[in-house]
C-alpha cells in the first residue's frame, strides 16, 4: 500500500519507528495536514494527543499569525504579544480504515461541541483534552477582545486510507460544519474528509522545496556573472504576486518566504499605512509601481518559459513590508496594480547576503543589523554537519525547507534558527523560563546571540542536548509530563556539568569544556542516566508549586527556574 510505504518512510526520517501502526499513521496524518498550514519543520508527534479519553481527537494545533502551537500556555503567550492576531484551530482524527464512516463524523462533531461549551465535559478527559480546553477557553477566547471581530477559523480533518468520499459522507460533513458554525465562535468552519490521494499530495508538498510559477511578460534579462547564473527584472501584476507567490495552497500567507529578511512585518506604521492608502485610493493604486521600491527575490532555481517564470527554493530578501500589505489588502487589488520585481538566481551565499544588505540599505535598517547577517550562521551550518560521524551529526537549517528533499537525513536532526536560539538561550544565557516569550527575549538579549567571537561548539552542544531530550521524550525514557520543562533540563545539564559561570569563548577552553559532556549526550545510556538524575530535583521544584497550577504554566516563571536551580545545586 502506497500510504503504508509513505508512513514507514515518514517514521524513519522522523525517528518514530517504535510507534505501532495506528499511532504512526496518526503522526503521519498530523504531519501532512499541519504542513499545509506551516511550512517550516516541526516535531509532528508533539501535536498528537494519543492515549485514552481523547474524545476521538488524534491531533490538535493552534496557529496564531502562522506560528504553530500546541500547549495552552504557549498559545496564551503568543496571543498576549499580538495586536490583531489571526487564529486557526486544527483538529484531526486519523484511522487506518479504508472507508469513511458517518458515525465517526457525528461523534467527532458532538465531541467538539462539548469541548467548545463552557460546561463540564460529560465524559472523562485526558490531560491532552484538558490542555485543549485551556487553549480554547482561556488562551484564545479569553483574549477575544484582541481578535477585533476576526474570529478564529476552525479546520477539522477526518483522515482514512479510503479513496472515495460517498455522497452521504459529504452530507454528514456539511451537517457537522453547520453545527459547529452555529456556535458563533468561528468566522469559517471546514470539515474535510481526507482521502489517501490527498494525503499523498500533502506529503509531497511537505517534503518538497518552496516553488512558485507566475506570469512575468514584461521582464528584462540582467547580464549574468560568475556568481549569478541569471537574473530578471520587471513588473508583475500585484494579483499574480499575491496568488502565485505569497499565498499557499489554502490561501494563507507563506510566512516562511521572509526568513531571510532583517525585520518582520512592522504593522501599519507610517510607511505601511501609506502603502495601504495608495492601494485603497482608486485614483492612486495604478501608480503603485512608481511609488514603491518593489521586492527582491533570491532563488536557487529559476526557469523562464515563454511569458512565465518558475522559481524553486526561494526567499524574499527585500520587500517584506510591501508583501504583507499587498496580501492584507488583496481585496483592493485591480489588474492595473503592478509591483517592481527583481529575481536573482544564485547558489553563492555571499551574493545572497550582499543583495539583502544592499537592498535593505534603502530602508531604515542599521549597518549593525546588516553586519550580523549570515556569516556566523553559515559557520554553524558547516560546523554542525561536517567533521562528525553520522550518529553525532546535526543539520542547522538556515533556510526554510533547506533539507526537505534530503531523504538521507532524519528530520529530527534538523534544527532551525528559532529552535537553536531557544536552546542556546536556555542552556548558556540562563533563560529556561523566558524562552516562551521569544520575541521580547530576542529584543532584550539578541546582541548576545550568534556573535563572531563566540565558539560554535556551544551552539552545537545546545542543539545536541535539545535533540537528546526530545529523543528521550519521544522514546518514553522520560515521562511526557516533564516535556514542558525541557528547557529547564537543558539549563540544568550545563549548571551541573560546567558550572554556572558564563561560557568561556576561548577556542581551546570551549572545546575542552564541551568534549566530555558531548560524549555523555550522544551515548543513549549515559544521557538517560544523566537526565534521570535531573528529574529528582525537577520534581521537587514542581511539588513546591500549588497542585492546581498546570506544569506548562509553572515552568514559564522565573520563580520556578530559581527554585529548580536551588534544588539542583544544593548540597
C-alpha positions in Angstrom: 0.0 0.0 0.0 1.4 3.4 -1.0 0.2 5.2 2.2 1.8 2.4 4.2 5.1 2.9 2.4 5.0 6.7 2.9 4.1 6.2 6.6 7.2 4.0 7.1 9.4 6.5 5.2 8.0 9.2 7.5 8.7 7.1 10.6 12.3 6.6 9.5 13.0 10.2 8.7 11.3 11.4 12.0 12.8 8.7 14.2 9.3 7.3 15.1 9.9 3.6 14.1 9.0 2.4 17.6 5.3 3.6 17.2 2.7 1.0 16.5 0.9 1.2 13.1 -2.1 3.1 14.3 -0.1 5.8 16.2 2.4 6.1 13.3 -0.5 6.8 11.0 -1.8 9.5 13.3 1.6 11.2 13.4 1.9 10.9 9.7 -1.5 12.4 9.1 -0.7 15.2 11.6 2.5 15.9 9.7 0.8 16.1 6.3 -2.2 18.2 7.5 -0.2 20.6 9.7 2.4 21.1 7.0 -0.3 22.5 4.8 -0.6 25.3 7.4 3.0 25.6 8.5 5.9 25.3 6.1 8.9 25.0 8.5 10.0 21.8 10.1 8.3 20.7 13.3 8.0 17.6 15.5 4.7 16.0 14.4 4.4 13.6 17.3 4.2 16.6 19.6 0.8 17.5 18.2 -0.6 14.0 18.6 -2.9 13.6 21.5 -2.9 9.8 21.9 -4.0 7.7 24.8 -7.5 7.1 26.2 -10.3 9.6 26.9 -9.2 11.8 24.0 -12.8 12.2 22.6 -11.6 10.8 19.2 -9.1 13.6 18.7 -5.8 12.3 17.4 -4.0 15.6 16.8 -4.6 19.3 17.6 -2.9 22.6 16.9 -3.5 26.3 17.1 -1.8 28.7 14.7 -1.5 32.3 15.8 -0.4 34.6 13.0 1.1 31.5 11.4 3.0 30.3 14.5 2.3 26.6 15.1 1.4 25.9 18.8 0.1 23.1 20.9 0.4 24.0 24.6 -2.2 26.3 26.2 0.5 28.5 27.8 2.3 29.0 24.6 -0.9 30.0 22.9 -1.7 32.5 25.6 1.8 33.9 25.5 1.7 34.5 21.7 -1.9 35.9 21.9 -0.7 38.4 24.5 2.1 39.6 22.3 -0.1 40.3 19.2 -2.4 43.2 18.4 -4.9 41.7 16.0 -3.9 38.0 15.7 -5.2 35.7 13.0 -6.1 32.4 14.6 -6.6 29.0 13.0 -7.6 25.9 15.1 -7.0 22.5 13.7 -8.4 19.1 14.9 -7.6 15.8 13.3 -8.9 12.2 13.6 -7.0 9.6 11.6 -8.0 6.0 11.1 -6.2 3.3 9.0 -9.6 2.1 7.8 -10.1 2.1 4.0 -13.5 3.8 4.3 -15.2 6.8 5.9 -17.9 6.2 8.5 -20.8 8.6 9.1 -20.9 7.7 12.8 -17.3 8.9 13.2 -18.2 12.3 11.8 -21.2 12.7 14.0 -19.3 11.6 17.1 -16.4 13.9 16.4 -18.7 16.9 15.8 -20.6 16.3 19.0 -17.3 15.9 21.0 -16.0 19.2 19.5 -19.3 20.9 20.6 -18.7 19.6 24.1 -15.1 20.9 24.1 -16.3 24.3 23.0 -19.0 24.5 25.6 -18.1 26.1 28.9 -20.0 23.4 30.8 -18.2 20.4 32.3 -17.5 17.6 29.9 -19.9 14.7 30.1 -17.0 12.2 29.7 -13.7 11.5 31.4 -11.0 13.7 29.8 -7.3 13.1 29.4 -4.6 15.7 30.1 -4.4 16.4 26.4 -8.1 17.3 26.3 -7.8 19.5 29.4 -5.0 21.3 27.6 -7.2 21.7 24.5 -9.9 23.2 26.6 -7.5 25.7 28.2 -6.2 26.6 24.7 -9.8 27.3 23.6 -11.5 28.9 26.6 -8.6 30.7 28.3 -5.9 31.4 25.7 -8.0 32.1 22.6 -11.5 33.1 23.7 -10.1 34.6 26.9 -8.4 37.1 24.6 -11.4 37.6 22.3 -11.1 41.4 22.6 -7.8 41.2 20.8 -9.4 39.4 17.8 -11.2 42.7 17.0 -14.0 41.0 15.2 -11.8 38.5 13.4 -12.9 35.2 15.0 -10.8 32.1 14.6 -11.1 29.7 11.7 -11.8 26.1 12.5 -10.4 23.2 10.4 -11.5 19.6 11.1 -9.9 16.7 9.2 -11.1 13.1 9.2 -8.3 11.1 7.5 -8.5 7.5 6.3 -6.8 5.4 3.7 -10.0 5.4 1.7 -10.0 6.6 -2.0 -13.6 7.9 -2.3 -16.0 10.0 -0.2 -19.6 8.9 -0.7 -22.3 11.4 -1.1 -23.8 10.6 2.3 -20.4 11.1 3.9 -20.2 14.6 2.3 -23.7 15.4 3.6 -22.6 14.4 7.1 -19.5 16.6 6.9 -21.6 19.5 5.7 -24.1 18.9 8.6 -21.1 18.9 11.0 -19.9 22.2 9.6 -23.3 23.8 10.1 -23.5 22.6 13.7 -20.0 23.9 14.5 -20.7 27.2 12.7 -23.9 27.7 14.7 -21.8 28.2 17.9 -21.0 31.6 16.6 -17.4 31.1 17.7 -15.8 31.0 14.2 -15.5 33.1 11.1 -15.1 30.0 9.0 -15.6 26.2 9.6 -14.4 23.4 7.3 -14.8 19.7 7.9 -12.6 17.8 5.4 -12.8 14.1 4.7 -9.2 13.5 3.5 -8.5 10.6 1.2 -5.3 8.7 0.6 -4.8 10.6 -2.7 -5.0 13.9 -0.9 -2.6 12.6 1.8 -0.1 11.6 -0.9 -0.3 15.2 -2.3 0.1 16.8 1.1 3.1 14.6 1.9 4.7 15.5 -1.4 4.2 19.2 -0.7 5.5 18.9 2.8 8.7 17.2 1.6 9.4 19.5 -1.4 11.2 22.8 -1.7 9.1 26.0 -1.9 8.1 26.6 -5.6 6.1 29.2 -7.5 5.1 29.8 -11.1 3.7 33.1 -12.3 3.4 35.3 -15.5 6.0 38.0 -16.0 5.8 39.0 -19.6 7.3 42.5 -19.1 10.8 41.4 -17.9 14.3 42.3 -18.7 17.2 39.8 -18.5 20.1 41.2 -16.5 23.6 40.2 -17.6 24.9 37.2 -15.7 28.2 37.0 -13.8 30.3 34.2 -12.4 28.4 34.2 -9.2 24.9 34.9 -10.6 23.6 32.3 -13.0 20.8 34.6 -14.3 18.6 37.5 -13.2 15.5 39.2 -14.4 13.7 42.4 -13.5 10.4 43.9 -14.5 6.8 44.3 -13.4 4.5 41.7 -12.0 0.7 42.1 -11.6 0.1 42.5 -7.8 -2.7 39.9 -8.1 -0.3 37.4 -9.6 2.3 38.2 -6.9 -0.3 37.5 -4.1 -1.9 34.5 -5.7 1.1 32.7 -7.2 3.9 33.7 -4.8 2.7 34.9 -1.5 -0.3 32.5 -0.9 0.0 28.9 0.0 -2.4 26.2 -1.4 -5.0 27.1 1.3 -4.8 30.9 0.5 -2.8 31.8 3.6 0.4 34.0 3.6 3.6 31.9 3.2 5.4 33.4 6.1 8.5 31.2 5.6 9.3 33.3 2.5 10.6 36.1 4.7 13.0 34.2 6.9 15.9 35.9 5.2 14.5 39.4 6.0 16.1 41.6 8.7 12.8 42.6 10.2 9.4 41.0 10.5 6.3 42.9 9.4 6.1 46.1 11.4 2.3 46.5 11.3 0.6 49.6 10.0 3.3 52.2 10.9 3.5 55.4 9.0 5.2 53.9 5.9 3.0 50.8 5.7 -0.1 52.9 6.2 0.8 55.0 3.2 1.3 51.8 1.1 -2.2 50.7 2.2 -3.7 54.2 1.5 -2.3 54.1 -2.0 -3.9 50.7 -2.7 -7.2 51.9 -1.3 -7.3 55.0 -3.4 -8.8 54.3 -6.9 -7.0 57.3 -8.3 -3.6 56.3 -6.9 -3.4 52.5 -7.0 -2.4 52.2 -10.7 0.6 54.3 -9.8 1.8 51.8 -7.2 4.8 50.6 -9.2 6.0 54.2 -9.4 5.7 54.9 -5.7 7.0 51.6 -4.3 10.6 50.4 -4.4 9.4 46.8 -5.1 10.6 43.5 -3.9 13.7 41.3 -4.4 13.7 37.5 -4.6 16.7 35.3 -4.4 16.2 31.8 -5.8 18.2 28.6 -6.1 16.3 27.7 -9.2 15.0 30.0 -12.0 13.3 28.7 -15.2 11.8 31.2 -17.6 9.3 29.5 -20.0 7.7 31.9 -22.5 5.9 34.6 -20.6 6.1 32.6 -17.3 8.7 32.2 -14.6 9.2 29.2 -12.3 11.1 29.6 -9.0 12.4 26.8 -6.8 13.7 27.2 -3.2 13.4 31.0 -3.0 13.2 33.7 -0.4 12.0 37.3 -0.5 15.1 39.2 0.8 13.7 42.7 0.5 10.1 43.9 0.4 8.6 42.2 3.5 6.5 45.2 4.4 5.2 45.7 0.9 4.3 42.0 0.6 2.4 41.9 3.8 0.4 45.0 3.0 -0.4 43.7 -0.5 -1.6 40.4 0.9 -3.6 42.0 3.7 -5.2 44.4 1.1 -5.6 41.9 -1.7 -9.3 42.7 -2.0 -8.3 46.2 -3.1 -6.1 45.0 -6.0 -7.1 45.6 -9.6 -5.5 44.5 -12.9 -3.8 47.9 -13.1 -1.8 47.4 -9.9 1.8 46.3 -10.6 4.9 45.7 -8.5 8.6 46.1 -9.4 10.3 42.7 -9.1 13.9 41.6 -9.2 14.7 37.9 -9.3 18.2 36.7 -8.8 19.3 33.1 -9.4 22.4 32.2 -7.5 23.9 29.5 -5.3 26.5 31.9 -3.8 25.7 32.7 -0.2 27.9 35.8 -0.3 25.8 37.2 -3.2 22.6 36.5 -1.2 24.0 38.4 1.7 25.2 41.2 -0.5 21.9 41.6 -2.2 19.9 41.6 1.0 22.3 44.2 2.6 22.3 46.4 -0.5 18.5 46.4 -1.0 17.8 46.9 2.7 20.1 50.0 3.0 17.3 51.8 1.2 15.1 51.3 4.3 15.6 52.1 7.9 18.0 49.2 8.6 21.2 50.0 10.5 24.6 48.9 9.5 24.8 46.8 12.7 21.6 44.9 11.6 23.2 44.3 8.3 26.6 43.1 9.6 25.2 40.4 11.9 23.5 38.7 8.9 24.8 35.4 7.8 28.5 34.7 8.3 28.2 33.2 11.7 25.1 31.2 10.7 27.0 29.7 7.7 29.8 28.8 10.1 27.3 27.0 12.3 25.8 25.2 9.3 29.2 23.8 8.4 30.3 23.1 11.9 27.1 21.0 12.7 27.3 18.9 9.6 31.0 18.2 8.9 33.8 16.6 10.8 31.5 14.2 12.8 30.4 10.7 12.5 26.8 10.1 11.3 25.4 9.4 14.8 26.6 12.8 16.1 25.6 14.8 13.0 23.0 17.6 13.2 21.9 19.9 10.5 21.4 23.6 11.0 18.6 24.9 8.8 19.3 28.5 7.9 16.7 28.5 5.1 13.1 27.1 5.3 12.9 23.6 4.0 16.6 23.6 3.2 16.8 19.9 3.8 13.3 18.9 2.9 14.3 16.8 -0.1 17.2 15.1 1.5 15.8 11.6 2.1 19.1 10.6 3.8 18.6 12.9 6.7 16.4 12.2 9.7 14.2 15.3 10.1 14.6 15.1 13.9 18.3 16.0 13.3 17.4 19.3 11.5 17.3 22.3 13.8 16.1 25.7 12.7 17.3 29.1 13.8 14.4 29.7 16.2 14.9 26.4 17.9 18.6 26.8 18.1 18.1 30.2 19.6 15.8 28.9 22.3 18.2 26.1 23.1 21.2 28.4 23.5 19.2 31.0 25.5 18.1 28.3 27.9 21.4 26.5 28.2 24.0 29.3 28.1 22.2 32.5 28.8 20.2 31.2 31.8 16.8 31.8 30.2 14.9 28.5 30.5 11.7 30.2 31.7 11.9 33.1 29.3 12.0 31.2 26.0 8.2 31.2 25.9 8.4 35.0 25.5 10.6 34.5 22.4 10.2 37.8 20.6 10.6 40.0 23.6 13.6 37.9 24.7 15.3 38.4 21.3 14.8 42.1 21.6 16.4 42.1 25.1 19.2 39.6 24.6 19.6 39.4 20.8 23.1 41.1 21.0 24.4 38.1 22.9 23.5 35.7 20.2 25.3 34.5 17.0 28.3 36.8 17.6 31.5 36.3 15.6 33.7 36.0 18.7 31.6 33.1 20.1 32.5 29.5 19.7 30.2 27.3 17.6 30.8 24.3 19.8 28.5 25.8 22.5 25.7 26.2 19.9 26.3 22.6 18.8 26.2 21.4 22.4 22.9 23.2 23.0 21.4 21.6 19.8 22.7 18.1 20.7 21.3 18.4 24.2 17.9 19.6 22.9 18.0 16.6 20.4 18.7 14.2 23.2 15.9 15.5 25.4 13.5 15.2 22.5 14.8 11.6 21.8 14.2 10.6 25.5 10.7 12.0 25.5 9.9 10.5 22.1 11.1 7.1 23.2 9.3 7.4 26.5 12.6 7.2 28.5 11.4 10.4 30.2 7.8 10.8 31.3 5.8 13.1 29.0 4.7 15.2 32.0 8.2 16.7 32.0 8.0 17.8 28.4 7.0 21.4 29.3 10.2 21.7 31.4 12.6 20.6 28.6 14.4 23.9 28.5 15.0 23.8 32.3 16.6 20.4 31.7 19.0 22.0 29.1 20.0 24.6 31.7 20.4 22.0 34.4 22.8 19.9 32.3 25.1 22.9 31.9 24.8 24.0 35.5 25.7 20.6 36.8 28.4 19.7 34.3 30.0 23.0 33.5 29.1 25.3 36.4 27.0 28.5 36.4 29.6 30.9 35.1 29.2 32.4 31.6 30.7 30.3 28.9 34.4 30.9 28.1 34.7 31.5 24.4 38.4 30.9 24.1 38.6 28.2 21.4 40.6 25.6 23.2 38.8 26.1 26.5 35.4 25.8 24.9 36.3 22.6 23.1 37.7 21.0 26.3 34.6 22.0 28.3 32.2 20.6 25.8 34.0 17.3 24.8 33.1 15.1 27.8 29.6 16.4 28.1 29.0 15.7 24.3 30.2 12.1 24.9 27.6 11.6 27.5 24.9 13.4 25.5 25.5 11.2 22.4 25.6 8.0 24.5 21.9 6.9 24.9 22.5 5.1 28.1 24.8 7.7 29.7 22.4 10.5 28.7 19.4 8.7 30.1 21.2 8.3 33.5 22.2 12.0 33.3 18.6 13.2 32.8 17.1 10.7 35.2 19.2 12.3 38.0 18.0 15.7 37.0 14.4 14.7 37.2 14.6 14.3 41.0 15.3 18.0 41.8 12.9 19.0 38.9 10.1 17.0 40.6 10.9 18.6 44.0 10.6 22.1 42.3 7.3 21.1 40.7 6.0 19.7 44.0 6.6 23.1 45.7 4.1 24.7 43.3 0.3 24.7 44.0 -1.1 21.4 42.6 -3.7 23.5 40.6 -1.1 25.2 38.5 -0.5 23.3 35.2 3.1 22.3 34.5 3.1 24.3 31.3 2.3 27.5 33.3 4.6 27.0 36.2 7.7 26.4 34.1 7.3 29.8 32.5 8.1 31.7 35.7 11.5 32.9 36.9 10.4 31.8 40.4 10.3 28.2 39.2 13.6 28.5 37.4 15.3 29.8 40.6 13.7 27.1 42.7 14.8 24.3 40.3 18.4 25.7 40.3 18.4 25.8 44.1 17.2 22.2 44.3 19.8 21.1 41.7 22.8 22.8 43.2 22.1 22.3 46.9 24.5 20.0 48.8 
